[in-house]
Amino acid sequence: MSTAFLLTTLAMVVTPGTGVVYTLAAGLSHGRWASVAAALGCTLGIVPHLLATVTGLAALLHTSAVAYDAVKYLGVGYLLYMAWATLRDKESLSAEGAAAAPRSAARVIVSAVLINLLNPKLTLFFVAFLPQFVPAGESGSVGALLRLGAVFMALTFVVFAAYGMGAAAVRHRVLARPRVLTGIRRGFAASFVGLSAWLAVA
């Protein structure tokens, strides 16, 4: 496994995107356990993209505009839903919400999985990225792709969990400032809208 692969993967994972935004929101809203659950969900959401790449299903997204647009606009719609839900859910980022029953880990994980699952650009990224680190014509290329994908997923989990834990660490300080909470909630909603627009036009 090359240094170039690890550095490129790390740069890809560290760059804030939909998964990072969701994990930060989970950490601020529900604490450390939720940030880890969100990181796990985002990581699990990579699995279908990796399997699509290995089995060749990614070629369908690449060659079929209808299939690609269908997945893409489902993703756009889900991100817009996340923006609306973030604005509506005023209880999560509040002192009252912190004292209330926490959101279930299953719901956090499912939302995180959907965020990555409905992003066709992740599959296309794997198509363009992973094969570069597997020598052409080498036997066991499928196994090599799976190993590289597993490393990508492991780094995703570690980095996303670190983001979320960092957010959770300042959660109680943030909860004591209602105006800051309102700004953060609007900022997350705006981020989801912006990311949906990027997905729609990119």
Secondary structure, DSSP 4 states (H G I P E B T S, - for coil): --HHHHHHHHHHHHS--HHHHHHHHHHHHH-HHHHHHHHHHHHHTTHHHHHHHHHTTHHHHHH-HHHHHHHHHHHHHHHHHHHHHHHH-TTTTSHHHHHSPPPPHHHHHHHHHHHHHT-HHHHHHHHHHGGGGS-TT-TTHHHHHHHHHHHHHHHHHHHHHHHHHHHHHTHHHHHT-HHHHHHHHHHHHHHHHHHHHHHHH-
